[in-house]
Amino acid sequence: MWGSQVSLRVLVVEDDEDWRNILRKQFEQYGCIVTTADSRDSAEASLQRDAFDIVTLDMGLTTSESEAKILGIMGGWLMLQLLAAEYPQTSIFVVSGYSEMDPERAFELGRYGVKGFHAKRHFDGHKIKEWVDTVTYAKRSDKPNGESDGSSGGVYPKVRR
């Protein structure tokens, strides 16, 4: 990696157990401390408890049927909106079952601060290493998400008032 190891804290948000385990093992291979969440609720609880440098998100994350009908949106998009609004210092990466990202969706992901997209169909563990190296470099350079605003990186639990 980049000299002395910086352990990144990673939250993997994925409703498919096999993919949760694949992603967890990939990040652990690169020295990351990994927490997994199988739903939006468990992800939100983890975000309230711990600070994370990286969040990987399945855009097809299941949501309750009533929520989907009322809001007309998948759980991954709801989670992404929460991350963008409440935890802007995180580096968000999407690992999704969508094999191709149409330009409109890609634009939307970028609007919410997503740093990278990787299709499950074409999964390559080297992409995880690339993400880890990018965030590690930004963290060691004191540039969260690769930007130079001088604040430290990571997602911090929201302070309730």
N, C-alpha and C positions, 0 to 999 in steps of 0.2 A: 504494500500500500504506500503511504506517504510517510516514510520514516517511522517514528513511533506510532503505534496503533491507537486510533481514536475509536472507541466502541460506540457505534451508533445504536440508538434505540429505534426499533422498527415496529410498527403496528400493521399487521396483515389483516385486512378486512375482506373475507372471502367466505361465502356460504357453502361452498363445496369442500368437504373435508380433505379429499385427495389433493386438491390445489392448495389448500391451507398448508398442508404438510410439505408439499413440494417447495412452496415459497419460503416457509419457515426454514427448511433445511438449506436452501440456497443462501439465504441471508446469514444463517449461523455459520456456514462455511467461510464467510468473509468476516467473521468476528463480531457480528451484530448481536445485540440482545433483542430477542423477538418476543412479542406478545401477539396472540392471534385472537380474532373476533369472528364469530360466525353470523353475526347479525348487526344491524345498525344500532340496536339497543346495547349490545355488549361492547361495540366499538365506542359508543358514547361514554359508557361507564369506564372503559380503559382510559379514554382521553381525560376524563375528570380526575382519575387517580394518578396518572403518570405523564411524564414529558416524553415526546417522540420527535425524532429527527426526520423520519421517513414514515409515510403512510402509503401502503399499496391498497388499491381499491378496485373491487370488481364492480363495474358499472351495471351489470345485470343482477346485482344483489337483490335477493327477494325482499319483498315488502308485504305487509298484510294486504289482503284482498280489498278491505274497506279503504285503506290508505291509497291504494292504487286507483280505485274508482273515484275517490274524492279528489285526489290531487292530480291524477293522470300522469304519474311519474314513477319511475323505478326507484328502488331503495338506494342504488348507487348514486343516482343524481341527488337525492335528498342528502346523503352523506357528504357528497362533494360540496353542496351548498353550505352545510354546517362547517366543514373544514375551512372553506374560503372565508366565511364570516367570522368564525370564532377562533381559528388557529392559523392565522395567515403566515406564521413563521415556519410552517412545516414544508417539506418537499413532498409533493403528492405525485405518485406514479400509478398509472392505471394498467392493470393486467386484466384483460377481458376476453370473453368468448367471441366478441366481434372480430372477424378476421381482417376486415378492412374498415378503416375509419373514413367516412365520407367527410368532405370539407366542412360542411355545416357543423357536424358533431365535433370535429377537430378544433374548429374555431371556439365552440362552446367550452370544450375542455380547457383550452388556453385561457379563455376569459376567467375561468375559476382557478387559474394558477397551476394547472397540471404540468409537470416538468417532463413527463414521458409517457408513452403508450407502448404496450407490448401485447400482441395477440397470443392467446393461449395456443392456438393452432400452430403457431410458428415459434413456440417457446424455446428460448436459448438462455441458459444460465449466465452466459457472458454479458447479457443485457443487465442482469442484476448486479454483476461486478461493476459495470460501467456506472450504474446509478449510485452504488456505494462509494466508488471512487470520486464521483462528482460531488456528492454531499460531504464526504470526508474532506475533500480539498476546500470546499466552501467553509466548512466548520473550522478547519485549521487556519484559514485565511480570515476568519471572523467575518465572513460574507454569507449570511444565510441565503439559501436558495440560489447561490451564485451571484447575488447582487451586493453592491458595496454601500449598504446603508449604515454600517458600523455596529449594528446590533448582533447579538449572539444568535445562533441557529437553534432550531428545535421547536417542537410544539409544547406549549406550557399549559398546564391545567387552567381552565378559566376560573377566575376568582369571582365567586358569587357575592353580591352585595346585598 
